Amino acid sequence: MRDRLLLLGAVLLAVPGWATAQTVIEPPETKYSIEEDVAIGEEAAEQVRQQLPALENDAVEYYVTRLGERLVEAIPSTFVHPEFAYTFEVVDEDGINAFALPGGPMFLHRGMLESALTEGGIAGVMAHEISHVALRHGTAQATRGEKFQWGALAGTIAGAIIGGTAGRAVMEGTSFGLGAFFLKYGREFEQQADLLGARIMATAGYDPRELAAMFELIEQQNRTGAPEWLSSHPNPGNRSEYIAAEAELLTIDDPVTDTREFERIRASLSGEVPPVTAEGAAAGTRPERPDTDTQYYEVAGVYAVDVPTNWIELPGAEAVTFSPEGGHIRTRNQSSFSHGVQIGMAERAGGNLAQAHAAFIESLTAGNPQLQATGGAAQQYLAGRRAYLTTFTNFSEATGWRETVMISTTILPDGRLLYLIAVSPEDEYADYVQTFGELTRSVRLLP
C-alpha cells in the first residue's frame, strides 16, 4: 500500500479538479535535530504527566495504545524517524482535546474518546496528531518564532498544553512565556497533517472521510462548548473537501470492519457499561456472560488462544489477562480480575511437572490464606502437553464475593512453566465453566 502513496512535491490547496495525483507534502524546515525533538518531547511529556490526571483504566489505555501502534506502522517511509518513540496515554478530563509532542508522546482526553461516534473518527484524530510529529511541526513552529534554547522549549510546550494556573507555573519556570504558540498550528501545518493523516488512515484500514466527519462533529460541538482542540487546530479552509478529494486517490487494502472493542470502550467511558470498581463490585455489578463466538489471539510469539469476543485482552509484564468489561477490578493498591482467565509463563521450580505444579500452587497460597483447594491435582492437557489442574475456593476482599479459581500448569519445551488461572464468582460458575474448558483446550503452541 505504501508504495502507492507517492509523494511528488509541495502542498497544493484544494481546488476543483486538482485530484489527479496525491498532494505533495514537504516537511517544513527546523533548526532542531531529531535528538532534540525527542528530548523536548520527553521533558514536556513528563511535565504533562505531573499536572494532568491519567485515566486509570487498563482496558482503555491498552485499546488506545494498540490503535496508535497500528497507525504508526502505516506512516509512509518518507516520514518515518526510527528515533521517535510514539506513546499513547489517556487524560481523565472531559474536554474534547488531544495533542502530540515532538518525538512521539501523545495524550488523548477522555472527552475526545467519548465524543467519537466511530473508531475511524478517533483513528483520524490520532493519525492527524501522529502526522504533526512525523512532520516535526512542533520544532518547526519554534524555528519560525525566535531563536530559543531547546532546554526551555519543553516547559513552554507543557505550559501551553496544561493551561490554567498549573500551566502558567510551568511556563514561568522557563526563560520565556509564549503561551500556546508552539502547538497552535497555522493553515499550512494543519493541512499537511490532514493530508498525511488521511494517507496513514487508508494504509491502516480506515476511510479518510471519517477524519473529515470527526472534524465536522467537533465543530458542531464547538458551537455549544468550544472544544479545546479547535483552538490549537483551526480549520485551514475547505477541510472536508480536500480530505474527501485526497481520499479518492487512496486505496484501503485491508479495511477495518470489526470495531466492537471501540464500542465497548466508548460505552464503558460514557457510563452505559460502567467499569467495575471495588465499590461497584460490592454493590452487585456483574459483567455480561461470555460470548459463544471467539476471537483468535497470539501471545508473546509462544502460544495462541481462542477467547470470547466480548472479552478484552489486558497485557501485563508477566502474563496476559482476558476479561469481560467490568471483570477487571481496580482498587487503590492493586488491580485484579473477578471474571476471566490469566495466562502466563514463569521459571519452573522443581524437577518434574508434579513438583513444579505444587511449587507454583504454594507460591500463590502462601500470601492468600483464603485460597483453599477443594481437592487434589487432576491430570489434563494444556497447549497439547500433559498438565495438572487444581480447583480452589476463594473470598475476594476486592469484591466481597466467594470465587471459584481453577489453576492449570504445564511445562513448555524450553523448560518454563505455562500457567492458566480461571476465575469466576461461585454463583456464576455455571455460566463460565464451559467457556473455561473450551478456552483451555484452545491453547496451542506456535510453531
C-alpha positions as a Markdown table, in Angstrom:
| # | Residue | x | y | z |
|---|---|---|---|---|
| 1 | Met | 0.0 | 0.0 | 0.0 |
| 2 | Arg | 2.7 | 2.4 | 1.0 |
| 3 | Asp | 4.3 | 2.1 | -2.5 |
| 4 | Arg | 1.2 | 3.6 | -3.9 |
| 5 | Leu | 1.4 | 6.7 | -1.7 |
| 6 | Leu | 3.8 | 8.6 | -3.9 |
| 7 | Leu | 4.9 | 12.0 | -2.6 |
| 8 | Leu | 5.6 | 14.3 | -5.5 |
| 9 | Gly | 6.3 | 17.8 | -4.4 |
| 10 | Ala | 4.8 | 20.7 | -2.4 |
| 11 | Val | 1.4 | 21.0 | -0.7 |
| 12 | Leu | -1.3 | 22.2 | -3.0 |
| 13 | Leu | -4.6 | 23.9 | -1.9 |
| 14 | Ala | -7.8 | 22.1 | -2.6 |
| 15 | Val | -9.5 | 23.3 | -5.8 |
| 16 | Pro | -12.0 | 21.7 | -8.1 |
| 17 | Gly | -10.3 | 19.2 | -10.4 |
| 18 | Trp | -6.9 | 19.1 | -8.5 |
| 19 | Ala | -7.2 | 15.4 | -7.6 |
| 20 | Thr | -5.1 | 13.9 | -10.4 |
| 21 | Ala | -2.1 | 12.9 | -8.1 |
| 22 | Gln | -1.7 | 12.8 | -4.4 |
| 23 | Thr | -1.0 | 16.1 | -2.9 |
| 24 | Val | 2.7 | 16.7 | -2.2 |
| 25 | Ile | 3.8 | 17.1 | 1.4 |
| 26 | Glu | 7.1 | 18.9 | 2.1 |
| 27 | Pro | 8.1 | 18.8 | 5.7 |
| 28 | Pro | 9.0 | 22.3 | 7.0 |
| 29 | Glu | 12.5 | 23.3 | 8.0 |
| 30 | Thr | 13.5 | 23.1 | 11.6 |
| 31 | Lys | 16.8 | 24.1 | 13.2 |
| 32 | Tyr | 16.4 | 21.3 | 15.8 |
| 33 | Ser | 18.0 | 17.9 | 15.5 |
| 34 | Ile | 16.0 | 14.7 | 15.7 |
| 35 | Glu | 17.6 | 14.0 | 19.1 |
| 36 | Glu | 16.4 | 17.4 | 20.3 |
| 37 | Asp | 12.8 | 16.7 | 19.2 |
| 38 | Val | 12.9 | 13.5 | 21.3 |
| 39 | Ala | 14.4 | 15.3 | 24.3 |
| 40 | Ile | 12.0 | 18.2 | 24.1 |
| 41 | Gly | 9.0 | 15.8 | 23.8 |
| 42 | Glu | 10.1 | 13.6 | 26.7 |
| 43 | Glu | 10.7 | 16.6 | 29.0 |
| 44 | Ala | 7.3 | 18.1 | 28.1 |
| 45 | Ala | 5.5 | 14.8 | 28.5 |
| 46 | Glu | 6.9 | 14.3 | 32.0 |
| 47 | Gln | 5.6 | 17.7 | 33.0 |
| 48 | Val | 2.2 | 16.9 | 31.5 |
| 49 | Arg | 2.0 | 13.7 | 33.5 |
| 50 | Gln | 2.7 | 15.6 | 36.7 |
| 51 | Gln | -0.1 | 18.1 | 36.0 |
| 52 | Leu | -2.9 | 16.2 | 34.2 |
| 53 | Pro | -4.7 | 13.2 | 35.7 |
| 54 | Ala | -4.2 | 9.9 | 34.0 |
| 55 | Leu | -7.2 | 7.8 | 33.3 |
| 56 | Glu | -6.9 | 4.7 | 35.5 |
| 57 | Asn | -8.4 | 2.2 | 33.1 |
| 58 | Asp | -6.1 | -0.5 | 31.7 |
| 59 | Ala | -8.6 | -1.6 | 29.0 |
| 60 | Val | -8.9 | 1.9 | 27.6 |
| 61 | Glu | -5.2 | 2.5 | 27.8 |
| 62 | Tyr | -4.4 | -0.7 | 26.0 |
| 63 | Tyr | -7.0 | -0.1 | 23.3 |
| 64 | Val | -5.7 | 3.4 | 22.6 |
| 65 | Thr | -2.1 | 2.1 | 22.5 |
| 66 | Arg | -3.0 | -0.8 | 20.1 |
| 67 | Leu | -4.8 | 1.6 | 17.8 |
| 68 | Gly | -1.9 | 4.1 | 17.9 |
| 69 | Glu | 0.6 | 1.4 | 17.1 |
| 70 | Arg | -1.5 | 0.3 | 14.1 |
| 71 | Leu | -1.4 | 3.9 | 12.8 |
| 72 | Val | 2.3 | 4.4 | 13.4 |
| 73 | Glu | 3.0 | 1.3 | 11.3 |
| 74 | Ala | 1.2 | 3.0 | 8.5 |
| 75 | Ile | 3.3 | 6.1 | 8.4 |
| 76 | Pro | 4.8 | 6.4 | 4.9 |
| 77 | Ser | 8.5 | 5.6 | 4.9 |
| 78 | Thr | 9.4 | 9.1 | 3.8 |
| 79 | Phe | 8.3 | 10.4 | 7.2 |
| 80 | Val | 9.5 | 7.6 | 9.5 |
| 81 | His | 12.0 | 8.6 | 12.1 |
| 82 | Pro | 13.3 | 5.5 | 13.9 |
| 83 | Glu | 14.5 | 7.6 | 16.8 |
| 84 | Phe | 10.9 | 8.6 | 17.6 |
| 85 | Ala | 9.1 | 6.6 | 20.3 |
| 86 | Tyr | 5.3 | 7.0 | 19.8 |
| 87 | Thr | 3.4 | 6.5 | 23.1 |
| 88 | Phe | -0.3 | 6.9 | 23.8 |
| 89 | Glu | -1.9 | 8.0 | 27.1 |
| 90 | Val | -5.4 | 9.0 | 28.1 |
| 91 | Val | -6.0 | 12.0 | 30.3 |
| 92 | Asp | -9.0 | 11.8 | 32.7 |
| 93 | Glu | -10.6 | 15.0 | 31.6 |
| 94 | Asp | -13.9 | 15.6 | 29.7 |
| 95 | Gly | -12.6 | 18.2 | 27.3 |
| 96 | Ile | -12.5 | 17.4 | 23.6 |
| 97 | Asn | -8.8 | 17.6 | 23.2 |
| 98 | Ala | -5.7 | 15.6 | 22.0 |
| 99 | Phe | -2.1 | 16.6 | 21.5 |
| 100 | Ala | 1.2 | 15.0 | 20.4 |
| 101 | Leu | 4.6 | 16.3 | 21.4 |
| 102 | Pro | 7.8 | 16.3 | 19.5 |
| 103 | Gly | 9.4 | 12.8 | 19.3 |
| 104 | Gly | 6.1 | 11.0 | 19.7 |
| 105 | Pro | 4.3 | 11.2 | 23.1 |
| 106 | Met | 0.5 | 11.6 | 22.5 |
| 107 | Phe | -2.2 | 12.4 | 25.0 |
| 108 | Leu | -5.9 | 11.9 | 24.4 |
| 109 | His | -8.5 | 13.4 | 26.7 |
| 110 | Arg | -11.3 | 11.1 | 27.8 |
| 111 | Gly | -13.8 | 13.6 | 26.3 |
| 112 | Met | -12.3 | 13.0 | 22.8 |
| 113 | Leu | -12.9 | 9.3 | 23.1 |
| 114 | Glu | -16.4 | 9.8 | 24.4 |
| 115 | Ser | -17.3 | 12.3 | 21.6 |
| 116 | Ala | -16.2 | 10.0 | 18.7 |
| 117 | Leu | -19.0 | 8.1 | 17.1 |
| 118 | Thr | -16.8 | 5.6 | 15.2 |
| 119 | Glu | -13.4 | 4.0 | 15.6 |
| 120 | Gly | -12.5 | 5.7 | 12.3 |
| 121 | Gly | -13.2 | 9.1 | 13.9 |
| 122 | Ile | -10.8 | 8.6 | 16.8 |
| 123 | Ala | -8.3 | 6.9 | 14.4 |
| 124 | Gly | -8.5 | 10.1 | 12.3 |
| 125 | Val | -7.7 | 12.4 | 15.3 |
| 126 | Met | -4.7 | 10.2 | 16.2 |
| 127 | Ala | -3.5 | 10.0 | 12.7 |
| 128 | His | -3.6 | 13.8 | 12.4 |
| 129 | Glu | -1.6 | 14.1 | 15.7 |
| 130 | Ile | 0.9 | 11.5 | 14.6 |
| 131 | Ser | 1.3 | 13.5 | 11.3 |
| 132 | His | 2.3 | 16.6 | 13.3 |
| 133 | Val | 5.0 | 14.6 | 15.0 |
| 134 | Ala | 6.2 | 12.8 | 11.8 |
| 135 | Leu | 6.4 | 16.2 | 10.0 |
| 136 | Arg | 8.2 | 17.7 | 13.0 |
| 137 | His | 5.7 | 20.6 | 13.2 |
| 138 | Gly | 6.4 | 21.4 | 16.9 |
| 139 | Thr | 10.0 | 22.3 | 16.5 |
| 140 | Ala | 9.4 | 23.8 | 13.0 |
| 141 | Gln | 6.9 | 26.1 | 14.7 |
| 142 | Ala | 9.6 | 27.1 | 17.2 |
| 143 | Thr | 12.1 | 27.6 | 14.4 |
| 144 | Arg | 9.8 | 30.1 | 12.8 |
| 145 | Gly | 9.5 | 32.0 | 16.0 |
| 146 | Glu | 12.5 | 33.2 | 17.9 |
| 147 | Lys | 15.9 | 31.7 | 18.5 |
| 148 | Phe | 15.3 | 29.8 | 21.7 |
| 149 | Gln | 17.4 | 27.3 | 23.6 |
| 150 | Trp | 15.7 | 23.9 | 23.3 |
| 151 | Gly | 16.0 | 23.3 | 27.0 |
| 152 | Ala | 13.4 | 25.9 | 27.8 |
| 153 | Leu | 11.1 | 24.9 | 24.9 |
| 154 | Ala | 9.7 | 21.8 | 26.7 |
| 155 | Gly | 8.4 | 24.0 | 29.6 |
| 156 | Thr | 6.6 | 26.3 | 27.2 |
| 157 | Ile | 5.0 | 23.4 | 25.3 |
| 158 | Ala | 3.9 | 21.8 | 28.5 |
| 159 | Gly | 2.6 | 25.0 | 29.9 |
| 160 | Ala | 0.6 | 25.7 | 26.7 |
| 161 | Ile | -1.0 | 22.2 | 26.9 |
| 162 | Ile | -1.8 | 22.2 | 30.6 |
| 163 | Gly | -3.2 | 25.8 | 30.7 |
| 164 | Gly | -4.6 | 27.5 | 33.8 |
| 165 | Thr | -2.6 | 28.2 | 36.9 |
| 166 | Ala | -0.6 | 25.0 | 36.7 |
| 167 | Gly | 0.3 | 25.7 | 33.1 |
| 168 | Arg | 1.4 | 29.3 | 33.9 |
| 169 | Ala | 3.6 | 27.9 | 36.7 |
| 170 | Val | 5.3 | 25.5 | 34.3 |
| 171 | Met | 5.9 | 28.3 | 31.8 |
| 172 | Glu | 7.2 | 30.7 | 34.4 |
| 173 | Gly | 9.9 | 28.1 | 35.2 |
| 174 | Thr | 11.3 | 28.6 | 31.7 |
| 175 | Ser | 13.1 | 31.6 | 30.2 |
| 176 | Phe | 10.1 | 32.7 | 28.1 |
| 177 | Gly | 6.3 | 32.5 | 28.0 |
| 178 | Leu | 4.8 | 32.4 | 24.6 |
| 179 | Gly | 1.6 | 30.6 | 25.6 |
| 180 | Ala | 0.2 | 28.1 | 23.1 |
| 181 | Phe | 2.3 | 29.4 | 20.2 |
| 182 | Phe | 4.2 | 26.2 | 19.7 |
| 183 | Leu | 1.2 | 23.9 | 19.4 |
| 184 | Lys | -1.3 | 26.3 | 17.8 |
| 185 | Tyr | -0.7 | 25.4 | 14.2 |
| 186 | Gly | -1.4 | 27.5 | 11.2 |
| 187 | Arg | -3.2 | 26.7 | 7.9 |
| 188 | Glu | -0.2 | 25.2 | 6.3 |
| 189 | Phe | 0.7 | 22.7 | 9.1 |
| 190 | Glu | -2.9 | 21.8 | 9.7 |
| 191 | Gln | -3.4 | 20.9 | 6.0 |
| 192 | Gln | -0.2 | 18.9 | 5.9 |
| 193 | Ala | -1.4 | 16.9 | 9.0 |
| 194 | Asp | -4.8 | 16.4 | 7.4 |
| 195 | Leu | -3.4 | 15.0 | 4.2 |
| 196 | Leu | -0.7 | 12.8 | 5.8 |
| 197 | Gly | -3.2 | 11.7 | 8.3 |
| 198 | Ala | -5.6 | 10.6 | 5.5 |
| 199 | Arg | -2.8 | 8.5 | 4.0 |
| 200 | Ile | -2.0 | 6.9 | 7.3 |
| 201 | Met | -5.7 | 6.1 | 7.9 |
| 202 | Ala | -6.0 | 4.5 | 4.4 |
| 203 | Thr | -2.9 | 2.3 | 4.9 |
| 204 | Ala | -4.1 | 1.3 | 8.4 |
| 205 | Gly | -7.5 | 0.3 | 7.1 |
| 206 | Tyr | -9.7 | 3.3 | 7.8 |
| 207 | Asp | -11.7 | 5.5 | 5.4 |
| 208 | Pro | -10.1 | 9.0 | 5.5 |
| 209 | Arg | -13.5 | 10.6 | 5.1 |
| 210 | Glu | -14.1 | 9.6 | 8.8 |
| 211 | Leu | -11.4 | 12.2 | 9.7 |
| 212 | Ala | -13.4 | 14.9 | 7.9 |
| 213 | Ala | -16.6 | 13.7 | 9.7 |
| 214 | Met | -14.8 | 13.8 | 13.0 |
| 215 | Phe | -13.8 | 17.4 | 12.4 |
| 216 | Glu | -17.3 | 18.3 | 11.5 |
| 217 | Leu | -18.6 | 16.7 | 14.7 |
| 218 | Ile | -16.1 | 18.7 | 16.8 |
| 219 | Glu | -17.0 | 21.9 | 15.0 |
| 220 | Gln | -20.7 | 21.2 | 15.8 |
| 221 | Gln | -19.9 | 20.7 | 19.4 |
| 222 | Asn | -17.8 | 23.8 | 19.3 |
| 223 | Arg | -20.9 | 25.9 | 18.8 |
| 224 | Thr | -22.1 | 25.0 | 22.3 |
| 225 | Gly | -18.9 | 24.3 | 24.2 |
| 226 | Ala | -15.8 | 25.5 | 22.4 |
| 227 | Pro | -13.7 | 22.2 | 22.3 |
| 228 | Glu | -10.1 | 22.9 | 23.3 |
| 229 | Trp | -8.8 | 21.0 | 20.3 |
| 230 | Leu | -10.1 | 23.5 | 17.7 |
| 231 | Ser | -8.3 | 26.4 | 19.4 |
| 232 | Ser | -5.0 | 24.7 | 18.5 |
| 233 | His | -6.1 | 23.0 | 15.3 |
| 234 | Pro | -8.0 | 25.7 | 13.3 |
| 235 | Asn | -9.8 | 24.8 | 10.1 |
| 236 | Pro | -7.5 | 25.8 | 7.3 |
| 237 | Gly | -10.5 | 26.2 | 5.0 |
| 238 | Asn | -12.3 | 23.6 | 2.8 |
| 239 | Arg | -11.0 | 20.9 | 5.2 |
| 240 | Ser | -13.8 | 18.4 | 4.5 |
| 241 | Glu | -13.5 | 19.0 | 0.7 |
| 242 | Tyr | -9.8 | 18.5 | 0.4 |
| 243 | Ile | -9.8 | 15.4 | 2.7 |
| 244 | Ala | -12.5 | 13.9 | 0.6 |
| 245 | Ala | -10.6 | 14.7 | -2.6 |
| 246 | Glu | -7.4 | 13.1 | -1.2 |
| 247 | Ala | -9.5 | 10.0 | -0.1 |
| 248 | Glu | -10.5 | 9.5 | -3.7 |
| 249 | Leu | -6.8 | 8.9 | -4.6 |
| 250 | Leu | -6.2 | 6.4 | -1.8 |
| 251 | Thr | -6.9 | 2.6 | -1.6 |
| 252 | Ile | -7.9 | 0.9 | 1.6 |
| 253 | Asp | -6.4 | -2.5 | 1.1 |
| 254 | Asp | -7.5 | -4.2 | 4.3 |
| 255 | Pro | -10.5 | -2.3 | 5.7 |
| 256 | Val | -11.1 | -2.5 | 9.4 |
| 257 | Thr | -14.6 | -3.9 | 9.9 |
| 258 | Asp | -14.7 | -5.2 | 13.4 |
| 259 | Thr | -15.0 | -2.2 | 15.8 |
| 260 | Arg | -16.7 | -3.9 | 18.7 |
| 261 | Glu | -13.9 | -3.2 | 21.0 |
| 262 | Phe | -14.2 | 0.6 | 20.3 |
| 263 | Glu | -18.0 | 0.3 | 21.0 |
| 264 | Arg | -17.3 | -1.5 | 24.4 |
| 265 | Ile | -14.6 | 1.1 | 25.4 |
| 266 | Arg | -16.9 | 4.0 | 24.5 |
| 267 | Ala | -19.8 | 2.5 | 26.3 |
| 268 | Ser | -17.6 | 2.0 | 29.4 |
| 269 | Leu | -16.5 | 5.6 | 29.3 |
| 270 | Ser | -20.0 | 7.0 | 28.8 |
| 271 | Gly | -21.3 | 5.1 | 31.7 |
| 272 | Glu | -23.6 | 2.8 | 29.8 |
| 273 | Val | -21.4 | -0.1 | 31.0 |
| 274 | Pro | -19.6 | 1.3 | 34.0 |
| 275 | Pro | -16.2 | -0.2 | 34.7 |
| 276 | Val | -16.2 | -2.2 | 37.9 |
| 277 | Thr | -14.5 | -0.7 | 41.0 |
| 278 | Ala | -14.3 | -2.4 | 44.3 |
| 279 | Glu | -17.3 | -0.4 | 45.4 |
| 280 | Gly | -19.3 | -1.2 | 42.3 |
| 281 | Ala | -18.5 | -4.9 | 42.6 |
| 282 | Ala | -19.6 | -4.9 | 46.2 |
| 283 | Ala | -22.9 | -3.3 | 45.1 |
| 284 | Gly | -23.5 | -6.3 | 42.8 |
| 285 | Thr | -22.4 | -5.1 | 39.4 |
| 286 | Arg | -21.8 | -8.1 | 37.1 |
| 287 | Pro | -20.3 | -8.4 | 33.6 |
| 288 | Glu | -22.3 | -10.0 | 30.8 |
| 289 | Arg | -22.0 | -13.7 | 30.1 |
| 290 | Pro | -19.2 | -15.0 | 27.8 |
| 291 | Asp | -20.0 | -14.9 | 24.1 |
| 292 | Thr | -20.0 | -18.3 | 22.4 |
| 293 | Asp | -18.2 | -16.7 | 19.4 |
| 294 | Thr | -14.4 | -16.4 | 19.9 |
| 295 | Gln | -11.5 | -14.3 | 18.7 |
| 296 | Tyr | -8.0 | -15.6 | 18.0 |
| 297 | Tyr | -5.0 | -14.2 | 19.9 |
| 298 | Glu | -1.3 | -14.9 | 19.6 |
| 299 | Val | 0.7 | -14.1 | 22.8 |
| 300 | Ala | 4.4 | -13.4 | 23.1 |
| 301 | Gly | 5.1 | -15.5 | 20.0 |
| 302 | Val | 4.7 | -18.6 | 22.1 |
| 303 | Tyr | 1.1 | -19.7 | 22.0 |
| 304 | Ala | -2.3 | -18.9 | 20.6 |
| 305 | Val | -5.7 | -19.0 | 22.3 |
| 306 | Asp | -9.4 | -18.5 | 21.3 |
| 307 | Val | -11.2 | -16.1 | 23.6 |
| 308 | Pro | -14.9 | -15.0 | 23.8 |
| 309 | Thr | -15.4 | -11.9 | 21.6 |
| 310 | Asn | -16.8 | -9.9 | 24.4 |
| 311 | Trp | -13.6 | -10.2 | 26.5 |
| 312 | Ile | -10.7 | -7.8 | 26.4 |
| 313 | Glu | -7.0 | -8.5 | 26.3 |
| 314 | Leu | -5.2 | -6.9 | 29.2 |
| 315 | Pro | -1.4 | -7.5 | 28.8 |
| 316 | Gly | 0.9 | -7.3 | 31.8 |
| 317 | Ala | 4.6 | -7.7 | 32.4 |
| 318 | Glu | 4.5 | -11.4 | 33.2 |
| 319 | Ala | 1.1 | -12.5 | 31.9 |
| 320 | Val | -1.9 | -11.6 | 29.8 |
| 321 | Thr | -5.5 | -11.4 | 31.2 |
| 322 | Phe | -8.6 | -11.9 | 29.2 |
| 323 | Ser | -11.6 | -10.5 | 31.0 |
| 324 | Pro | -15.1 | -9.1 | 30.1 |
| 325 | Glu | -15.9 | -5.4 | 30.5 |
| 326 | Gly | -16.5 | -5.0 | 34.2 |
| 327 | Gly | -14.5 | -8.1 | 35.1 |
| 328 | His | -11.3 | -6.2 | 35.9 |
| 329 | Ile | -11.2 | -4.8 | 39.4 |
| 330 | Arg | -9.1 | -1.8 | 40.3 |
| 331 | Thr | -8.5 | -0.7 | 43.9 |
| 332 | Arg | -6.1 | 1.9 | 45.3 |
| 333 | Asn | -3.4 | -0.7 | 46.0 |
| 334 | Gln | -3.8 | -3.2 | 43.2 |
| 335 | Ser | -5.7 | -4.5 | 40.2 |
| 336 | Ser | -7.1 | -7.9 | 39.8 |
| 337 | Phe | -9.9 | -9.7 | 37.9 |
| 338 | Ser | -13.1 | -11.2 | 39.1 |
| 339 | His | -14.2 | -12.9 | 35.8 |
| 340 | Gly | -11.9 | -14.3 | 33.2 |
| 341 | Val | -8.6 | -16.0 | 32.6 |
| 342 | Gln | -5.0 | -15.2 | 33.1 |
| 343 | Ile | -2.2 | -17.0 | 31.1 |
| 344 | Gly | 1.5 | -16.5 | 31.9 |
| 345 | Met | 4.9 | -18.1 | 31.9 |
| 346 | Ala | 7.2 | -18.5 | 34.9 |
| 347 | Glu | 10.5 | -20.1 | 35.7 |
| 348 | Arg | 9.9 | -23.6 | 36.8 |
| 349 | Ala | 10.6 | -24.6 | 40.5 |
| 350 | Gly | 11.0 | -28.3 | 40.9 |
| 351 | Gly | 12.1 | -31.1 | 38.6 |
| 352 | Asn | 9.1 | -32.8 | 37.2 |
| 353 | Leu | 5.6 | -31.4 | 36.4 |
| 354 | Ala | 4.0 | -32.6 | 39.6 |
| 355 | Gln | 6.7 | -30.8 | 41.7 |
| 356 | Ala | 6.5 | -27.7 | 39.5 |
| 357 | His | 2.7 | -27.6 | 39.8 |
| 358 | Ala | 2.9 | -28.0 | 43.6 |
| 359 | Ala | 5.6 | -25.3 | 43.9 |
| 360 | Phe | 3.5 | -22.9 | 41.8 |
| 361 | Ile | 0.4 | -23.5 | 43.9 |
| 362 | Glu | 2.3 | -23.0 | 47.1 |
| 363 | Ser | 3.7 | -19.6 | 45.8 |
| 364 | Leu | 0.1 | -18.5 | 45.3 |
| 365 | Thr | -1.5 | -19.8 | 48.5 |
| 366 | Ala | 1.4 | -18.6 | 50.7 |
| 367 | Gly | 0.2 | -15.0 | 50.6 |
| 368 | Asn | -3.5 | -15.7 | 50.4 |
| 369 | Pro | -4.9 | -17.9 | 53.2 |
| 370 | Gln | -8.4 | -17.5 | 51.7 |
| 371 | Leu | -7.4 | -19.6 | 48.7 |
| 372 | Gln | -8.3 | -23.1 | 49.6 |
| 373 | Ala | -8.0 | -26.2 | 47.4 |
| 374 | Thr | -11.2 | -28.3 | 47.0 |
| 375 | Gly | -9.2 | -31.5 | 46.2 |
| 376 | Gly | -6.0 | -32.8 | 44.8 |
| 377 | Ala | -4.4 | -32.1 | 41.4 |
| 378 | Ala | -6.2 | -33.7 | 38.4 |
| 379 | Gln | -4.4 | -34.5 | 35.1 |
| 380 | Gln | -5.5 | -32.7 | 31.9 |
| 381 | Tyr | -3.9 | -31.3 | 28.8 |
| 382 | Leu | -2.8 | -27.6 | 28.2 |
| 383 | Ala | -1.2 | -26.5 | 25.0 |
| 384 | Gly | -1.2 | -30.1 | 23.8 |
| 385 | Arg | 1.0 | -31.1 | 26.7 |
| 386 | Arg | 0.3 | -33.0 | 29.9 |
| 387 | Ala | -0.8 | -30.7 | 32.6 |
| 388 | Tyr | -2.2 | -30.6 | 36.2 |
| 389 | Leu | -5.4 | -28.8 | 37.3 |
| 390 | Thr | -6.3 | -27.8 | 40.9 |
| 391 | Thr | -9.6 | -26.1 | 41.8 |
| 392 | Phe | -9.9 | -23.7 | 44.7 |
| 393 | Thr | -12.4 | -21.6 | 46.5 |
| 394 | Asn | -11.5 | -18.0 | 47.5 |
| 395 | Phe | -13.0 | -15.0 | 49.2 |
| 396 | Ser | -12.2 | -11.8 | 47.3 |
| 397 | Glu | -11.6 | -8.8 | 49.5 |
| 398 | Ala | -12.0 | -6.6 | 46.5 |
| 399 | Thr | -15.5 | -7.7 | 45.6 |
| 400 | Gly | -16.8 | -9.4 | 48.7 |
| 401 | Trp | -17.7 | -12.4 | 46.6 |
| 402 | Arg | -16.9 | -16.1 | 47.0 |
| 403 | Glu | -15.0 | -17.3 | 44.0 |
| 404 | Thr | -14.1 | -20.5 | 42.1 |
| 405 | Val | -10.5 | -20.4 | 41.0 |
| 406 | Met | -9.0 | -23.1 | 38.6 |
| 407 | Ile | -5.2 | -23.3 | 38.1 |
| 408 | Ser | -3.6 | -25.3 | 35.4 |
| 409 | Thr | 0.1 | -25.7 | 34.7 |
| 410 | Thr | 2.3 | -27.5 | 32.1 |
| 411 | Ile | 6.0 | -27.4 | 31.2 |
| 412 | Leu | 7.0 | -25.8 | 27.9 |
| 413 | Pro | 9.6 | -27.2 | 25.6 |
| 414 | Asp | 12.1 | -24.6 | 26.8 |
| 415 | Gly | 11.6 | -25.7 | 30.5 |
| 416 | Arg | 9.5 | -22.8 | 31.6 |
| 417 | Leu | 6.1 | -23.3 | 33.3 |
| 418 | Leu | 3.0 | -22.2 | 31.4 |
| 419 | Tyr | 0.1 | -21.5 | 33.8 |
| 420 | Leu | -3.6 | -20.7 | 33.3 |
| 421 | Ile | -5.7 | -19.2 | 36.1 |
| 422 | Ala | -9.5 | -19.1 | 35.5 |
| 423 | Val | -11.7 | -17.1 | 38.0 |
| 424 | Ser | -15.5 | -16.5 | 38.4 |
| 425 | Pro | -17.8 | -15.9 | 41.3 |
| 426 | Glu | -19.2 | -19.1 | 42.7 |
| 427 | Asp | -22.7 | -18.2 | 41.9 |
| 428 | Glu | -21.8 | -17.5 | 38.3 |
| 429 | Tyr | -19.6 | -20.6 | 37.8 |
| 430 | Ala | -22.2 | -22.4 | 35.8 |
| 431 | Asp | -22.1 | -19.6 | 33.2 |
| 432 | Tyr | -18.3 | -19.8 | 32.9 |
| 433 | Val | -17.2 | -23.4 | 33.4 |
| 434 | Gln | -17.9 | -24.4 | 29.7 |
| 435 | Thr | -16.0 | -21.3 | 28.5 |
| 436 | Phe | -13.1 | -22.0 | 30.8 |
| 437 | Gly | -12.9 | -25.6 | 29.4 |
| 438 | Glu | -13.1 | -24.5 | 25.8 |
| 439 | Leu | -10.5 | -21.7 | 26.2 |
| 440 | Thr | -8.1 | -24.1 | 28.0 |
| 441 | Arg | -8.4 | -26.7 | 25.2 |
| 442 | Ser | -7.9 | -24.0 | 22.6 |
| 443 | Val | -4.4 | -23.0 | 23.9 |
| 444 | Arg | -1.8 | -24.3 | 21.4 |
| 445 | Leu | 1.9 | -23.6 | 21.0 |
| 446 | Leu | 3.0 | -21.7 | 17.9 |
| 447 | Pro | 5.5 | -23.4 | 15.6 |
